[in-house]
């Protein structure tokens, strides 16, 4: 059920990217899709009743592996957040430059002003 929530949030972001004409709303859609994807990846690594994957004393490795959560999705999401921050900065800078040039955030108006 929770996977459906992640997919629904992703679809909301996809709708904003595909159907909106305002650059700010498109950027918000990309951010929503990124967060939904990060949420989905974290859900893949979730284990109910799981423990942190840190070994502090010698234990049975079989039971430890069965109880601990997978740290790889957490690392992937951490890197994804860092890359998303750079992407967001680039999109905002591009939106500012487009606004300075055309005086609007509307894509259809920019196509008309292109000349």
C-alpha positions in Angstrom: 0.0 0.0 0.0 2.8 2.4 0.9 4.4 1.7 -2.5 1.2 3.0 -4.2 1.7 6.3 -2.3 5.2 6.7 -3.7 4.0 5.9 -7.2 1.0 8.4 -6.8 3.3 11.2 -5.6 5.6 10.4 -8.6 2.7 10.7 -11.0 1.7 14.1 -9.5 5.2 15.3 -10.3 5.1 13.8 -13.7 1.8 15.6 -14.4 3.4 18.9 -13.4 6.4 18.3 -15.6 4.4 17.3 -18.7 1.3 19.5 -18.5 2.2 22.7 -16.8 3.4 25.7 -18.8 5.1 27.7 -16.0 8.8 27.0 -15.5 8.5 27.2 -11.7 5.8 24.6 -11.6 7.9 22.4 -13.8 10.8 22.7 -11.4 8.5 21.8 -8.5 7.3 18.8 -10.5 10.9 17.6 -10.9 11.5 18.0 -7.2 8.4 16.1 -6.3 9.4 13.3 -8.7 12.9 13.2 -7.1 11.5 12.9 -3.6 9.0 10.3 -4.6 11.8 8.2 -6.1 14.0 8.6 -3.0 11.0 7.5 -0.9 10.5 4.5 -3.0 14.2 3.5 -2.8 14.1 3.8 1.0 11.0 1.6 1.1 12.9 -1.1 -0.9 15.5 -1.2 1.9 13.1 -1.1 4.8 12.7 -4.2 7.0 10.0 -4.3 9.7 11.7 -4.8 13.1 15.1 -4.3 11.4 18.3 -3.3 13.2 21.0 -0.9 12.1 23.7 -2.7 10.1 26.4 -2.0 12.6 28.4 -4.9 14.2 29.6 -4.0 17.6 30.5 -7.5 18.8 30.9 -10.9 17.3 27.5 -12.4 16.8 26.0 -15.1 14.5 26.3 -13.5 11.1 23.3 -15.5 9.8 20.9 -13.9 12.3 22.5 -10.5 12.0 22.1 -10.6 8.2 18.4 -11.6 8.6 17.6 -8.8 11.0 19.6 -5.9 9.7 18.3 -3.4 7.1 20.1 -3.0 3.8 22.4 0.1 4.0 22.8 0.4 0.2 19.4 2.1 -0.5 20.2 4.7 2.2 23.6 5.4 0.6 22.0 5.7 -2.9 19.4 8.1 -1.6 22.1 10.2 0.1 23.9 10.5 -3.1 20.7 11.2 -4.9 19.8 14.1 -2.6 23.2 15.6 -3.2 22.8 15.3 -7.0 19.3 16.6 -6.8 20.5 19.7 -4.9 22.9 20.5 -7.7 20.2 19.9 -10.3 17.8 22.2 -8.4 20.4 25.0 -8.4 21.0 24.6 -12.1 17.2 24.6 -12.9 16.7 27.7 -10.7 19.6 29.5 -12.3 18.3 28.6 -15.8 14.8 29.9 -14.8 16.3 33.2 -13.6 18.2 33.6 -16.8 15.1 32.8 -18.9 13.1 35.3 -16.9 15.7 38.0 -17.4 15.7 37.4 -21.1 12.0 37.0 -21.8 10.3 38.6 -18.8 8.0 35.7 -18.2 8.0 32.2 -16.8 5.4 30.9 -19.3 6.9 28.6 -21.9 4.2 29.4 -24.5 5.0 33.1 -24.2 8.7 32.4 -24.7 8.0 30.5 -27.9 6.1 33.5 -29.2 8.8 36.0 -28.2 11.5 33.8 -29.8 10.9 35.5 -33.2 
